[in-house]
Amino acid sequence: MALVAVLVLVVLLAWPIGLTVWANGKVQHTPALSGAANTPGTTYLLTGSDSRADGGIKDDGTAGARTDTILVLQVPEHGPVALISLPRDTYVAIPGHGSAKLNAAFSWGQAPLLVQTVEGLTGLTVDHYAEIGMAGVEQIVTAVGGVHLCHDADVNDHDSNMVWTAGCHDVDGTQALAFARMRKADPTGDVGRAERQRQLISAVMGKVKPGSLVFHPHKQVALIDAGTRALKVSDGTGIVDLGRLALAFRAANGPGGVTGTPPIKSLNYRPGGVGSTVRLDPDLTPAFWVAVRDGTLPPGPVGGMPTA
């Protein structure tokens, strides 16, 4: 019996270790970080690319890649973890290009330029970058067996293919992707979309609690396989860092976390030459990012609709 106990212990230890080694070898990397001086805490920059190349969105002739999702996840040295959505149409200074929509930074310079732009906006140095293609959203939701999502309005949006009856529904990967992408049928535009994206992330995280996977190794393999195929991360970021990122996500979406957007001045700011943009509040935003960095924001929702 003692030998059997030892063998069981070895298997239980070897499985997670072997899984970690296997998963780490599957992680895809891309140059992204700026090399700027570190700021306190750990800062993750997370993006969702709407490139047509991965098949997640029907090819409509759109060249290159843009970002439907831009999230800053901050783990301060002390205080609550914050998950802050940056509207893709935020009017910002882009190094070497002047001022334009934040989304343009990714289109013009991919991850490195987006990282530099976000660092200039927030004053935070990005420690880890992660990018997920739209096809990856479908794959991950499928791997966890679907998710439960809620939206309080009827929707029939051609651009995102979101068809929704007001209320809560169990959805598959295709429906989850449409849920995360829809904005034109939402009167709050990018702000509403950001709220749905955070809801989707929370729903996925709720399906992958560690205890629920311990005795289902096939589900672990399926989830890791889907995740690593869907993700690109910055050089030097490994599977352990992604595990910490997942824990930070859960903390931000929990009762002690902070979620939302920076303070917004206008959802229809028109500076000229770039169409309608989102203008962050110039008086409140600098102090907001200091509070995110230092962990001094009170738990709960922050930012949102225009302050004036």
C-alpha positions in Angstrom: 0.0 0.0 0.0 2.9 2.3 0.8 4.3 1.8 -2.8 0.8 2.5 -4.3 0.6 5.7 -2.2 4.0 6.8 -3.5 3.1 6.1 -7.1 -0.1 8.1 -6.7 1.8 11.0 -5.3 4.4 10.9 -8.1 1.6 10.9 -10.7 -0.2 13.8 -9.0 3.0 15.8 -8.9 4.3 14.8 -12.3 1.1 15.7 -14.1 1.0 19.4 -13.3 4.8 19.7 -13.8 4.7 17.9 -17.1 1.7 19.9 -18.2 3.4 23.1 -17.3 6.5 22.2 -19.3 4.4 21.1 -22.3 2.3 24.2 -22.2 5.3 26.5 -21.9 6.7 25.1 -25.1 3.6 25.9 -26.9 3.4 29.6 -26.0 3.9 31.9 -29.0 6.0 35.0 -28.5 6.3 38.4 -30.2 8.5 41.4 -29.6 6.4 44.0 -27.8 8.0 45.5 -24.7 9.6 49.0 -24.8 12.4 48.4 -22.2 11.2 51.5 -20.3 12.1 51.8 -16.6 9.9 49.7 -14.3 7.0 51.2 -12.5 5.6 49.8 -9.2 3.5 46.6 -9.4 3.0 44.4 -12.4 1.3 45.8 -15.5 -0.3 43.6 -18.2 -1.5 45.0 -21.5 -4.0 42.7 -23.2 -5.4 43.1 -26.7 -7.9 41.4 -29.0 -6.8 41.6 -32.6 -9.5 41.7 -35.3 -7.1 40.6 -38.1 -9.0 38.6 -40.7 -6.0 36.3 -41.1 -7.0 33.8 -38.3 -10.5 33.2 -39.7 -12.2 34.5 -36.6 -13.9 37.3 -38.6 -15.1 36.9 -42.2 -12.6 38.5 -44.6 -14.2 41.7 -45.8 -11.1 43.2 -47.5 -9.8 44.9 -44.4 -6.1 44.9 -44.5 -3.7 44.4 -41.6 -4.9 44.2 -38.0 -6.7 46.4 -35.5 -7.7 46.0 -31.9 -11.2 45.5 -30.8 -10.1 45.1 -27.2 -7.4 47.0 -25.2 -7.2 46.2 -21.5 -4.7 47.4 -18.8 -4.5 44.9 -15.9 -2.6 46.4 -13.0 -1.4 44.4 -9.9 -0.2 47.0 -7.5 2.2 46.3 -4.7 -0.6 47.0 -2.3 -4.3 47.5 -2.8 -6.9 46.2 -5.3 -6.1 44.7 -8.7 -7.6 46.9 -11.5 -8.8 45.9 -14.9 -9.2 49.0 -17.0 -10.6 49.1 -20.6 -9.3 51.6 -23.0 -11.8 52.5 -25.8 -10.1 51.8 -29.1 -11.2 55.3 -30.3 -9.4 57.1 -27.5 -7.7 60.2 -28.8 -4.0 59.9 -27.8 -0.5 60.9 -28.7 1.1 58.1 -30.7 5.0 58.3 -30.8 6.2 59.3 -34.2 2.7 59.9 -35.6 1.1 62.7 -33.7 -2.4 62.4 -32.2 -4.9 59.9 -33.4 -7.1 57.1 -32.3 -5.5 54.5 -30.0 -6.4 51.8 -32.3 -4.2 53.3 -35.0 -1.1 52.6 -32.9 -1.6 48.8 -33.4 -2.4 49.2 -37.1 0.7 51.3 -37.7 3.3 49.6 -35.5 1.7 46.5 -34.1 2.4 45.5 -30.5 5.6 47.6 -29.9 3.9 50.9 -30.9 0.7 50.1 -29.0 2.8 49.4 -25.9 4.7 52.7 -26.2 1.4 54.6 -26.7 -0.3 53.0 -23.7 2.8 53.7 -21.6 2.7 57.3 -22.6 -1.0 57.6 -21.8 -0.9 55.8 -18.4 2.5 56.4 -17.0 2.8 52.6 -16.4 5.5 50.4 -17.8 4.1 47.3 -19.4 5.7 44.2 -18.0 3.7 41.6 -20.0 1.8 41.8 -23.3 -0.8 39.3 -24.5 -2.7 39.4 -27.8 -5.6 37.1 -28.7 -7.1 36.7 -32.2 -10.8 36.7 -32.6 -10.8 33.0 -33.6 -9.1 32.4 -30.2 -12.2 33.7 -28.4 -14.3 31.1 -30.1 -11.8 28.4 -29.3 -11.4 29.2 -25.7 -15.2 29.5 -25.0 -15.7 26.2 -26.8 -12.9 24.6 -24.7 -14.7 25.6 -21.5 -18.0 24.3 -22.8 -19.7 27.6 -23.4 -20.5 30.5 -21.0 -23.5 32.3 -19.4 -23.8 35.9 -20.5 -26.4 38.7 -19.9 -27.4 41.8 -21.9 -30.6 43.8 -21.1 -31.6 44.7 -24.6 -32.7 43.0 -27.8 -30.0 43.2 -30.5 -29.8 42.3 -34.2 -26.5 43.7 -35.3 -25.3 43.0 -38.8 -21.7 44.0 -38.3 -21.0 41.8 -35.3 -23.6 39.1 -36.1 -25.0 39.5 -32.6 -28.6 38.4 -32.4 -29.9 38.6 -28.8 -33.1 38.6 -26.8 -32.9 40.7 -23.7 -31.9 38.6 -20.7 -29.3 35.9 -19.9 -28.4 33.0 -22.1 -25.9 30.1 -22.4 -23.9 30.7 -25.5 -21.3 29.0 -27.6 -18.0 30.3 -28.9 -19.5 32.0 -32.0 -22.2 33.8 -30.0 -19.6 34.8 -27.4 -17.5 36.4 -30.1 -20.4 38.4 -31.4 -21.3 39.5 -27.9 -17.7 40.8 -27.4 -17.5 42.6 -30.7 -20.9 44.4 -30.9 -20.8 48.2 -30.5 -22.8 49.9 -33.3 -26.1 48.7 -31.8 -25.1 49.9 -28.4 -25.9 53.6 -27.6 -22.8 53.7 -25.3 -20.5 52.4 -28.1 -17.1 51.3 -26.9 -17.9 51.8 -23.3 -20.8 49.2 -23.5 -18.6 46.9 -25.5 -15.9 47.1 -22.9 -18.4 46.1 -20.2 -19.5 43.0 -22.2 -15.9 42.0 -22.9 -15.1 42.2 -19.2 -18.3 40.1 -18.5 -17.1 37.5 -21.0 -13.7 37.3 -19.5 -15.2 36.9 -16.0 -17.5 34.1 -17.4 -14.6 32.2 -18.9 -12.6 32.6 -15.7 -15.6 31.2 -13.7 -15.5 28.1 -15.8 -11.8 27.4 -15.3 -11.5 27.4 -11.5 -8.5 25.2 -10.7 -10.5 22.9 -8.5 -12.9 22.1 -11.3 -10.1 20.9 -13.6 -8.0 18.8 -11.2 -9.8 15.5 -12.0 -10.3 16.4 -15.7 -6.9 16.4 -17.4 -8.4 16.2 -20.8 -10.2 19.5 -20.2 -6.9 21.0 -19.0 -5.2 19.9 -22.2 -8.0 21.2 -24.4 -8.0 24.6 -22.6 -4.3 25.0 -22.7 -4.1 23.9 -26.3 -6.8 26.4 -27.3 -5.3 29.2 -25.2 -1.7 28.8 -26.5 -2.9 28.6 -30.1 -5.0 31.7 -29.6 -2.4 33.8 -27.8 0.8 35.7 -28.6 2.7 37.1 -25.7 5.8 39.3 -25.2 9.2 37.8 -25.2 10.1 36.5 -21.8 6.5 35.8 -20.8 5.8 32.2 -20.0 3.0 29.9 -18.9 3.6 30.8 -15.2 3.2 34.5 -16.0 0.0 33.6 -17.8 -1.2 31.8 -14.7 -0.5 34.8 -12.6 -2.4 36.9 -15.2 -5.4 34.6 -14.9 -5.3 35.0 -11.1 -5.1 38.8 -11.4 -8.1 38.7 -13.8 -10.1 36.8 -11.2 -9.1 39.2 -8.5 -10.0 42.3 -10.6 -13.4 40.8 -11.4 -14.1 39.8 -7.8 -15.7 41.8 -5.0 -12.4 43.4 -4.0 -11.3 44.3 -7.5 -11.6 47.4 -9.7 -13.1 47.4 -13.2 -14.1 50.1 -15.6 -12.6 52.8 -17.8 -10.6 56.0 -17.3 -12.7 59.2 -16.7 -14.3 60.1 -20.1 -15.0 63.7 -21.1 -16.7 63.0 -24.4 -17.8 60.0 -26.5 -17.9 62.2 -29.7 -14.8 64.4 -29.6 -14.0 65.6 -33.1 -10.5 67.2 -33.2 -10.4 67.2 -37.0 -8.9 64.7 -39.5 -9.7 61.5 -37.5 -13.5 61.5 -37.2 -15.3 60.9 -33.9 -13.1 59.9 -31.0 -13.3 59.3 -27.3 -11.7 62.1 -25.2 -10.5 61.2 -21.7 -11.0 63.8 -19.1 -7.7 65.8 -19.0 -8.3 67.0 -15.5 -9.1 63.7 -13.9 -7.2 61.1 -15.9 -3.6 61.7 -14.7 -4.6 61.2 -11.0 -6.7 58.2 -12.1 -3.6 56.4 -13.4 -1.6 57.3 -10.4 -4.3 55.7 -8.2 -4.4 52.6 -10.5 -0.6 52.3 -10.1 -0.6 52.8 -6.3 -3.7 50.6 -5.6 -5.6 53.5 -4.0 -8.8 53.2 -6.0 -11.8 51.9 -4.0 -13.0 48.5 -5.1 -15.9 48.5 -7.6 -16.7 50.1 -11.0 -14.8 53.2 -12.1 -15.0 55.7 -14.9 -17.6 55.2 -17.6 -19.7 57.8 -19.3 -18.7 61.4 -19.8 -18.1 63.4 -16.6 -19.4 66.6 -18.2 
